[in-house]
Amino acid sequence: MSTAQILNYEVIGSGEPVLLIHGLFGDLDNLKSLGRDLSADHQVILIDVRNHGDSFHSDSMSYADMADDVAATLDALAIPAVHIVGHSMGGKLAMEFALSYPDRVLSLIGADIAPVAYDPRHRHILDALTSVPIDRITSRQEADKHLAQYIDEVGVRQFLLKNLRRGDSGFYWRMNLAALNQCYPVITGSISDGHYDGPVLLIKGGNSNYLTAEHTAAVTARFSQVDVKIIEGAGHWLHAEKPHIFNRLARQFIENHSRT
């Protein structure tokens, strides 16, 4: 039985709709640069995936359930079909949605991700976040100092600390850290089998190993109309590292497959 609910969302612009889906630990701000770029010609819907941002918390993080959330949210907005762009976990969710609701997807862009199971490469981040003494810290700087024991990259820590909020009784994590921990094997797992025969673009970071030739069979089993672009000099966070190139590739692909 699905646990689908309407997600927290933001809508900008008008025109043929485009849905943007962030990755693990993120929120709807992550792809906002692309959203602003597209909003001149499109209605752009940015969402917080369940257990992230200001969306509801749940014990399930299955891609099937999360795809149903997307459908419920589009229903609430009276949007029958969209172009979808998803990064990392959001890319897997975009793929799952296309497999589950193929008639609702005009085109699909997956940013640096394949529809496969991955090794637990974020486990150290989850361990670091869980180890923060959230009920005792008194400042963001204190939380950053604690995370720095586990995570060297300042940019990664800043990204994670966007989830830190201060309430009446102190600091708390906005994301559902307990559920992300519990469901991590599901999040890193593969998506469903199935087929979507609409247009698909996979954008790979040249320095990233998230999308490789080894994934070709898993991709082509599910998607028959696939194009791949590589952004040289970019890693997994390609949309943040090379935003002008990423936005241009995404915009061109969507425009090429626009029905208006």
C-alpha positions in Angstrom: 0.0 0.0 0.0 1.4 3.4 -1.0 2.1 6.0 1.6 2.0 8.8 -1.0 1.4 12.4 0.1 1.7 15.8 -1.5 5.2 17.2 -1.3 6.3 20.7 -0.3 6.8 22.5 -3.6 7.6 25.9 -5.2 6.4 27.0 -8.6 8.1 29.6 -10.7 7.5 30.8 -14.3 4.8 29.7 -16.8 4.7 27.5 -19.9 5.1 23.8 -20.5 5.9 22.3 -17.0 9.3 21.1 -15.9 9.8 19.2 -12.5 13.2 19.5 -10.7 14.2 16.8 -8.1 17.2 17.2 -5.8 19.5 14.5 -4.4 20.1 13.0 -1.0 20.4 15.5 1.9 19.2 18.3 -0.4 16.1 20.4 -0.9 14.3 22.3 -3.6 16.9 25.1 -3.6 19.6 22.7 -5.1 18.4 23.0 -8.7 17.1 26.6 -8.4 19.8 27.9 -10.8 18.4 25.7 -13.5 14.8 26.5 -12.4 15.4 30.3 -12.8 17.0 29.7 -16.1 14.0 27.6 -17.4 11.3 29.8 -15.8 11.5 32.3 -18.6 9.7 29.8 -20.9 8.4 27.1 -18.5 6.4 26.5 -15.4 9.0 25.1 -13.1 8.0 22.9 -10.1 10.7 22.4 -7.5 10.0 19.8 -4.8 11.3 18.6 -1.5 11.4 14.8 -1.6 9.9 13.1 1.4 12.1 13.2 4.5 13.8 16.3 3.1 13.3 20.0 3.3 9.8 20.9 4.4 8.1 17.8 3.1 6.5 15.2 5.3 8.4 12.5 7.2 7.9 8.8 6.5 9.5 5.5 7.4 9.6 4.5 3.7 12.0 5.8 1.1 11.1 3.3 -1.6 11.4 4.7 -5.1 7.9 3.4 -5.9 6.4 5.3 -2.9 8.4 8.4 -3.8 7.2 8.2 -7.4 3.6 8.1 -6.1 4.4 11.3 -4.1 5.4 13.0 -7.3 2.1 11.9 -9.0 0.1 13.1 -6.0 1.8 16.5 -6.1 1.3 16.9 -9.9 -2.3 15.9 -9.4 -2.7 18.7 -6.8 -1.3 21.1 -9.3 -3.5 19.8 -12.1 -0.5 19.0 -14.2 -1.0 16.0 -16.5 2.6 15.6 -17.8 6.0 17.2 -17.3 9.6 17.2 -18.3 11.7 15.9 -15.4 15.2 16.7 -14.3 16.7 14.8 -11.3 20.2 14.8 -9.8 21.6 11.7 -8.1 18.9 10.2 -5.9 16.5 12.6 -7.6 17.6 11.2 -10.9 16.7 7.7 -9.8 13.4 9.0 -8.6 12.8 10.7 -11.9 13.6 7.4 -13.7 11.3 5.5 -11.4 8.5 8.0 -12.1 9.0 7.6 -15.8 8.8 3.8 -15.5 5.7 4.0 -13.3 3.9 6.8 -15.1 5.3 6.9 -18.6 2.4 8.9 -20.0 3.1 11.7 -17.6 6.7 12.3 -18.7 7.5 14.4 -21.7 11.2 13.9 -21.4 13.7 12.8 -18.7 17.1 14.2 -17.7 19.2 12.2 -15.2 22.1 14.1 -13.8 25.1 11.9 -13.0 23.2 8.7 -12.0 22.3 5.3 -13.3 19.2 3.2 -12.4 21.4 0.7 -10.4 22.4 -0.2 -6.9 25.5 1.7 -5.6 28.0 0.9 -2.8 27.2 2.8 0.5 29.4 5.8 -0.4 27.5 8.2 1.8 27.6 6.0 4.9 30.4 8.2 6.5 28.2 11.3 6.0 25.2 9.7 7.7 27.5 8.5 10.5 28.9 12.1 10.8 25.5 13.7 10.9 24.2 11.2 13.4 27.2 11.8 15.7 26.4 15.5 16.0 25.2 16.1 19.6 22.2 18.0 18.3 20.7 18.6 21.7 23.9 20.1 23.1 25.2 22.3 20.3 24.7 26.1 20.7 25.8 27.4 17.3 26.2 26.4 13.6 30.0 26.9 14.0 30.0 24.2 16.7 28.1 21.8 14.5 30.5 22.6 11.6 33.5 22.0 13.9 32.1 18.6 14.9 31.4 17.6 11.3 34.9 18.7 10.3 36.3 15.7 12.3 34.7 13.4 9.7 34.2 15.5 6.5 37.2 17.5 5.1 35.4 19.3 2.3 34.0 22.7 3.5 31.5 22.8 0.6 30.0 19.4 1.6 29.7 20.6 5.2 28.0 23.8 4.2 25.6 21.9 2.0 24.7 19.5 4.9 24.4 22.3 7.4 21.6 23.9 5.3 19.5 21.2 7.0 20.3 22.6 10.5 17.5 24.6 12.0 17.1 26.5 15.3 13.8 26.1 17.1 12.4 27.3 20.4 14.2 24.4 22.2 17.4 24.5 20.3 18.8 23.1 17.1 17.3 20.2 15.1 17.8 18.6 11.7 15.1 19.5 9.2 15.6 16.3 7.2 14.5 13.0 8.8 17.9 11.7 9.6 16.6 8.6 11.4 14.6 7.5 8.3 17.5 8.3 5.9 19.7 6.1 8.1 17.2 3.3 8.3 16.3 3.4 4.6 19.8 4.0 3.2 20.1 0.5 1.6 16.8 1.2 -0.2 18.1 4.7 -1.4 21.3 3.2 -2.7 19.5 0.3 -4.3 18.3 -0.1 -7.9 15.0 1.2 -9.2 12.3 -0.9 -10.7 12.4 -2.8 -13.9 10.1 -1.5 -16.7 10.4 0.6 -19.8 10.1 4.2 -20.8 10.4 4.9 -24.6 10.4 8.7 -24.4 13.5 10.9 -24.8 16.1 10.5 -22.1 19.3 12.6 -21.5 22.0 11.4 -19.0 24.5 14.1 -18.1 27.7 12.8 -16.6 30.4 14.6 -14.7 33.7 13.9 -16.4 35.4 13.4 -13.1 32.6 11.3 -11.5 32.3 7.5 -11.4 28.5 7.5 -10.7 27.7 6.8 -14.4 30.0 4.5 -16.3 30.1 2.1 -19.3 29.3 -0.7 -16.8 25.8 0.8 -16.4 24.9 0.7 -20.1 22.9 -2.6 -19.9 20.8 -1.4 -16.9 20.1 1.9 -18.7 19.2 0.5 -22.1 17.0 -2.2 -20.6 14.8 0.5 -19.3 15.2 3.4 -21.8 15.4 3.0 -25.5 15.9 6.6 -26.5 19.0 7.7 -24.6 21.5 10.4 -25.2 24.6 10.9 -23.0 26.5 14.2 -22.5 29.7 14.6 -20.5 30.7 17.8 -18.7 34.5 17.7 -18.5 36.1 19.0 -15.4 32.9 18.4 -13.3 32.4 15.8 -10.6 29.1 14.5 -9.1 27.9 18.0 -8.3 28.0 19.0 -11.9 25.0 21.3 -11.8 26.8 23.4 -9.1 30.3 23.1 -10.5 29.5 23.9 -14.1 26.1 25.5 -13.9 26.2 27.4 -17.3 27.0 24.2 -19.2 24.6 22.1 -17.2 21.7 24.6 -17.6 22.4 24.9 -21.3 22.4 21.2 -21.9 19.2 20.7 -19.9 17.4 23.7 -21.6 18.4 22.6 -25.1 17.2 19.0 -24.5 13.8 20.2 -23.0 13.3 22.7 -25.9 14.1 20.0 -28.4 11.3 17.8 -26.9 8.8 20.5 -26.1 5.3 19.9 -27.4 4.3 23.6 -27.5 
